Amino acid sequence: MILKKPFWLASAGLILLLVIFLPGYTKIQELKDRNRDLKEKNARLIQENLVLEKELDRIEKDAFYQEKILRDKMGVVRKNEVPVKVVTE
């Protein structure tokens, strides 16, 4: 009988501690996971930003690249050129 009482007290104390601290612990873990995900997203966005900055710099400074974009994406042709449209079946 003497051994049963300390066991129940220890069990009740452990359950009480879990009830008190478990919600806070799980919230901290969720926030750590979110923080890690946001850091990874930030790193990807930094890399994407660098690529876009290089692309913008090239567009601003490279006349041949500007012409390529105008021709390919916007369909612009030079004066006295005849545009040809290839239709595939």
Secondary structure, 3 states (H helix, E strand, C coil): CCCHHHHHHHHHHHHHHHHHHHHHHHHHHHHHHHHHHHHHHHHHHHHHHHHHHHHHHHHHHCHHHHHHHHHHHHCCCCCCCCCCCCCCC
